[in-house]
Amino acid sequence: DLHSKDNNGETLLHAVCVSGNLEIAQQLVDKRLNIEAKTNTKSTMLHCATSNQNAALWQWLLDRKISLNAQDKAGQTALHLAAQTHNIAMVTWLIQNQAELNLQNENSLTALNIAEESRFEKIVELLLKAGAITSASNKSKQKKVEVPELKKSSLDDLLAAIQEMHNYG
């Protein structure tokens, strides 16, 4: 059955998107395979297509309204995966097609953070030139604690500041 899923929730169309075969993908969609189907990890066809270099397939998916910014269970977008796998062509294509650059995955990492950690300088450069925000890092979701300014001359001010910080948390 063309519409069946494997144990990972993947359809034949997911596998074809991984392989990058546009012609077969078109034939399967003509046979009414669900282009919106997601795997058990909520990966879309575009997530699967990050493993290949077929820009015609990516564009075909986009033309069929596949979301560039869909996030899987781990919060990964196609841009996260393309950055992680050093797929420069797909990163470039996603940027050109207005993918959201600063979405964070479940670890609060953006595609830029991933590229920086992997030392993929070309992808870092592409993302920065496109306007990725460097401050949208894994630290950005941590609770920010304001430390009150202390007056050097007063022990009472120091104790009050410590009490204020204690009450804040």
Disulfide bonds with the S-S distance in Angstrom:
none
